[in-house]
Amino acid sequence: MSTCSSFTSKSDEELTASGGETENAQVEIENALVDAIEELYDKRMKATALQAVNKILSKSVMTEFVEKRQETLASHAEKYVKKGQQKELELSTKLMSLLFIQLGTDSSRLFSELKPTLMARLRDTSLNPSSRASCITALGLLTFVAADSPDTMDLMETLEAFFYFTDSKLDGIISASLSAWSLLLSAVQTPSRNKLIHEVLPKLKKSLGHNNVDVRIAAGETIALVCEVLNADTDDIYPFDEICTMLEALVADSSKRHAKKDRAQQRSAIRDVLHYIRDGQELEECVKFGQETLDIDCWSRRVQYNYIRTILGGGTNAHLQSNEFVREVFDLGKVLPADFKLEKGSRSERNYYNSLAAKARTKARSVHRDKRADVY
């Protein structure tokens, strides 16, 4: 079943630095960011300032402006991850993610500077589990944006260790680890990834029976991505029969030990996983933003979209429209001109643009396949 949704809201339009805004509005946003950065130096205002910076960076695309202030922003974020209280730490890990989404792949140097701090805090068992989970989310995004294959594989192996956690207090860490691991699997291209997949599948299977609904859903969606990768990489057929039986049980779950809301959420998410693995039914989803549409037709794209949307929230559409890095991730082609207008009734214009977008996606996928073919 094909579904298409739009997440545009008035607040997005008010804060988004896109082609439709006036120059004065853009200046106001930049001034607001400068003011918020200045307040980061005030210990009494740091949490409020971090919230303000994060809100602006999530709603507005301002890559060039951020590039000039990346050292300042990264320095503040790192300081509060090292020494901040829980709220400040978690706001700072989100700031790191937003900074990398703004900068894109030109952030490899910052990655090498920030990774050790995030890894140290992740491994600190005295830290609040929620804060450790926020470090995982940031590490996943930063690695996805800026790391090479060895760094990516190293983090994936680190995250796997959390899949076996059983303490209910650590459910957020498990769920975050599964989501980050999936994000990295969706992008990594190494000869050893199939070996890694076969090693991790038993852990994922066990996670399907976890007590926490978020963990069960994350495990199911990760397994769907694993199946997709195996289908693309090899002709070998992995025996998913036992997993399908477990998925069928989750879809039919009526146990009162699970909350009704959790069962409904689980049924909706796991049904898609089951239909893909058991029946070969592909995803058919789309997201409308402005005059464009993002097709979510595979699990790697759904994983990437959900992860980025978790960080950007209501600003996701703004970044789909105007952020070059985000558009590159989703094969959307170049940013449309600010004065680009597509008349609703102009079918020829719409077909022309859709043709250009399709060619851009095809070209990007060809490059992607070429890179994979170069791996030995």
C-alpha positions in Angstrom: 0.0 0.0 0.0 1.4 3.4 -1.0 1.4 6.2 1.5 2.4 9.8 1.1 2.6 12.4 3.8 3.6 16.0 4.4 5.1 17.4 7.6 5.0 21.1 6.7 3.8 23.5 9.4 3.6 27.2 10.0 6.5 27.2 12.4 8.7 25.5 9.8 8.0 28.3 7.3 8.6 31.0 9.8 12.1 29.7 10.8 13.3 28.0 7.6 16.1 29.7 5.7 14.7 28.7 2.2 14.2 30.4 -1.1 10.8 31.8 -0.1 12.1 33.9 2.8 13.0 37.5 2.5 16.6 38.7 3.0 15.6 40.5 6.1 14.2 37.3 7.6 17.4 35.5 6.9 19.4 38.2 8.6 17.1 38.0 11.6 17.7 34.2 11.9 21.5 34.7 11.6 21.3 37.4 14.3 19.3 35.2 16.6 21.9 32.4 16.2 24.7 34.8 17.0 22.9 36.0 20.1 22.3 32.4 21.2 26.0 31.5 20.7 27.0 34.5 22.8 24.7 33.2 25.6 26.6 29.9 25.6 29.4 31.7 27.5 27.0 32.5 30.3 26.8 29.6 32.7 23.4 30.6 33.9 22.0 30.6 30.3 23.8 27.6 28.8 20.8 25.2 28.7 18.5 27.9 27.3 21.1 28.9 24.8 21.7 25.3 23.7 18.0 24.9 23.1 17.9 28.1 21.1 20.9 27.1 18.9 19.4 23.7 18.3 16.1 25.1 17.3 17.6 27.4 14.8 19.9 24.8 13.3 17.1 22.3 13.0 14.7 24.6 11.3 17.1 26.7 9.1 19.6 25.7 6.5 22.6 28.0 6.9 25.6 26.0 6.0 27.9 28.9 5.0 27.1 30.8 8.1 27.7 27.8 10.3 31.0 26.9 8.6 32.5 30.2 9.9 31.4 29.3 13.4 31.9 25.6 13.5 34.9 25.7 15.8 33.0 27.8 18.4 29.9 25.6 18.2 31.9 22.3 18.4 33.9 23.6 21.3 30.9 24.5 23.4 29.2 21.2 22.5 32.3 19.2 23.5 32.7 21.1 26.7 29.2 20.3 27.9 29.3 16.7 26.8 32.4 16.3 29.0 31.3 18.3 32.0 27.6 19.3 31.6 24.6 18.0 33.6 22.3 15.6 31.9 20.1 18.2 30.1 23.1 20.1 28.9 24.9 17.0 27.8 21.9 15.7 25.8 21.3 19.1 24.2 25.0 19.2 23.3 25.0 15.8 21.6 22.1 17.0 19.5 24.0 20.1 18.7 26.9 18.0 17.4 24.4 16.1 15.1 22.9 19.3 13.8 26.3 20.8 13.2 27.3 17.8 11.0 24.0 17.9 9.1 24.7 21.5 8.3 28.3 20.9 7.3 27.9 17.6 5.5 30.9 15.6 4.4 33.3 18.5 5.0 33.3 17.7 8.7 35.8 14.8 8.8 38.3 16.9 10.9 35.6 17.7 13.5 34.7 14.1 13.6 38.2 13.1 14.6 38.1 15.7 17.4 34.6 14.9 18.8 34.6 11.1 18.5 36.9 10.4 21.5 34.8 12.6 23.8 31.5 10.9 22.7 33.1 7.4 23.0 34.4 8.2 26.5 31.0 9.3 27.7 29.3 6.4 26.1 31.6 4.0 28.0 31.1 5.8 31.3 28.7 3.4 33.2 28.1 6.0 35.9 26.5 8.3 33.3 22.7 8.4 33.1 21.5 5.8 30.5 19.5 8.5 28.6 22.7 10.5 28.2 24.6 7.5 27.0 21.9 6.8 24.5 22.2 10.4 23.3 25.9 9.9 22.7 25.1 6.8 20.6 22.6 8.7 18.5 25.2 11.5 17.9 28.0 8.9 17.2 25.8 7.2 14.6 25.0 10.4 12.8 28.6 11.8 12.9 30.0 8.5 11.7 27.4 8.3 8.9 28.3 11.8 7.7 32.0 12.0 8.1 33.7 8.6 8.8 35.5 6.2 6.5 34.8 2.5 6.5 37.2 1.4 9.2 35.8 3.9 11.7 32.3 2.9 10.7 32.9 -0.8 11.2 34.6 -0.1 14.6 31.5 1.7 15.8 29.2 -1.0 14.6 31.2 -3.6 16.5 31.0 -1.4 19.6 27.3 -1.0 19.3 26.7 -4.7 18.9 27.9 -5.2 22.5 24.8 -3.4 23.7 22.3 -5.6 21.9 22.5 -8.2 24.6 21.7 -5.9 27.5 18.8 -7.1 29.6 18.6 -4.4 32.3 15.3 -2.5 31.7 17.0 0.7 32.7 19.2 0.3 29.6 16.4 -0.1 27.1 17.1 3.3 25.6 20.7 2.4 25.0 19.7 -0.8 23.3 17.2 0.9 21.0 19.6 3.7 20.2 22.3 1.2 19.4 20.1 -0.8 17.0 19.0 2.4 15.2 22.6 3.7 14.9 23.9 0.3 13.8 21.2 0.2 11.1 22.0 3.7 9.9 25.7 2.7 9.4 24.8 -0.6 7.7 22.7 1.3 5.2 25.8 3.2 4.0 28.9 1.0 4.7 30.5 -0.7 1.7 33.1 -3.2 2.8 33.9 -6.8 1.9 33.4 -7.9 5.5 29.8 -6.5 6.0 28.1 -9.8 5.1 30.3 -11.6 7.7 29.3 -9.0 10.2 25.6 -9.4 9.3 25.7 -13.2 9.8 27.4 -12.7 13.2 24.8 -10.2 14.4 21.6 -11.9 13.2 21.3 -14.2 16.3 21.6 -11.1 18.5 18.9 -9.3 16.5 16.7 -12.4 16.7 17.0 -12.4 20.4 16.1 -8.7 20.5 12.8 -9.4 18.8 11.7 -11.0 22.1 12.8 -8.1 24.3 10.3 -6.7 26.8 10.6 -3.1 25.5 8.5 -2.2 22.4 11.0 0.3 21.0 13.7 -2.4 21.1 11.4 -5.0 19.4 10.5 -2.5 16.6 14.1 -1.4 16.2 15.3 -5.0 16.0 12.6 -5.8 13.4 13.4 -2.9 11.2 17.1 -3.7 11.5 16.4 -7.3 10.3 14.5 -6.0 7.3 17.5 -3.9 6.4 19.8 -6.9 6.9 17.6 -8.9 4.5 17.7 -6.1 1.9 21.5 -6.0 2.1 21.9 -9.7 1.8 19.5 -9.7 -1.2 21.7 -7.1 -2.9 25.1 -8.6 -2.0 24.7 -12.3 -2.5 22.6 -15.0 -4.2 22.8 -17.1 -1.0 19.4 -17.5 0.7 19.5 -17.0 4.5 16.9 -19.1 6.4 14.5 -16.4 7.7 11.8 -19.0 8.6 12.3 -18.8 12.3 12.4 -15.0 12.2 9.2 -14.8 10.2 7.5 -17.0 12.8 8.6 -14.5 15.5 7.5 -11.6 13.4 4.1 -13.2 12.8 3.7 -13.6 16.6 4.5 -9.9 17.2 2.0 -8.8 14.6 -0.7 -11.0 16.2 0.4 -10.1 19.8 -2.7 -9.6 22.1 -0.9 -10.2 25.4 -2.1 -7.9 28.1 1.4 -7.7 29.6 2.1 -5.3 26.7 0.2 -2.0 26.7 -2.5 -1.6 24.1 -0.8 1.4 22.6 2.5 -0.5 22.4 0.8 -3.4 20.7 -0.7 -1.1 18.0 2.6 0.6 17.4 4.3 -2.8 17.2 1.7 -4.2 14.9 2.0 -1.4 12.4 5.8 -1.4 12.3 6.4 -5.1 12.3 3.8 -5.8 9.7 5.9 -3.9 7.1 9.0 -5.9 8.1 7.1 -9.2 7.8 5.6 -8.4 4.5 9.0 -7.6 3.1 10.9 -10.6 4.5 8.2 -13.2 4.0 6.4 -11.9 0.9 9.0 -9.7 -0.8 6.7 -6.7 -0.6 8.7 -3.5 -1.2 8.0 -0.3 0.7 5.9 2.3 -1.1 6.0 5.5 0.9 6.6 9.1 -0.1 7.1 12.4 1.8 5.9 15.6 0.2 7.9 18.8 0.8 7.3 22.0 -1.1 6.9 21.1 -4.7 8.9 17.9 -4.4 8.5 14.3 -3.2 10.9 11.9 -1.6 10.1 8.3 -2.4 10.9 5.9 0.4 11.0 2.6 -1.6 13.7 0.6 0.3 14.7 -0.1 3.9 18.0 1.7 3.7 16.2 4.9 2.7 13.6 4.5 5.5 16.3 4.0 8.1 18.2 7.1 6.9 15.0 9.2 6.7 13.8 8.2 10.2 17.1 8.8 11.8 17.6 12.2 10.3 14.0 13.2 11.0 14.5 12.2 14.7 17.3 14.8 14.9 15.7 17.5 12.7 12.1 17.1 13.9 9.8 19.7 12.4 12.7 21.2 10.3 13.1 18.0 8.2 11.2 19.5 5.2 13.4 22.6 5.2 16.5 20.5 5.0 15.0 18.2 2.3 14.4 21.4 0.3 17.6 23.4 0.8 20.3 21.3 2.5 22.7 20.0 -0.1 24.1 17.2 2.1 20.6 15.9 3.0 19.5 16.1 -0.7 22.6 14.1 -1.7 21.8 11.4 0.9 18.3 11.0 -0.7 19.4 11.4 -4.3 17.2 14.5 -4.7 19.5 16.4 -7.0 20.5 20.0 -6.8 18.5 22.5 -4.7 15.7 24.0 -6.8 16.0 27.8 -7.6 14.2 30.1 -5.2 11.9 31.3 -8.0 11.1 27.8 -9.3 7.4 27.4 -9.6 5.4 24.4 -10.7 1.9 25.2 -11.8 -0.5 22.6 -10.4 -2.1 22.1 -13.8 1.1 21.9 -15.8 1.5 18.2 -16.3 4.4 18.7 -18.9 6.4 20.8 -16.5 5.8 18.3 -13.7 6.8 15.4 -15.9 9.9 17.3 -17.0 11.0 17.9 -13.4 10.2 14.3 -12.3 12.3 13.1 -15.3 15.3 15.3 -14.1 14.9 14.0 -10.6 14.8 10.4 -11.7 17.9 10.9 -13.8 19.7 12.4 -10.8 18.7 9.4 -8.7 19.8 6.9 -11.3 23.1 8.6 -11.8 23.7 8.7 -8.0 22.9 5.0 -7.7 25.2 4.2 -10.6 28.0 5.9 -8.8 27.1 4.0 -5.6 27.2 0.7 -7.5 30.5 1.6 -9.0 32.0 2.3 -5.6 30.7 -1.0 -4.4 32.3 -2.8 -7.4 35.6 -1.2 -6.6 35.7 -2.9 -3.2 37.7 -6.1 -3.2 
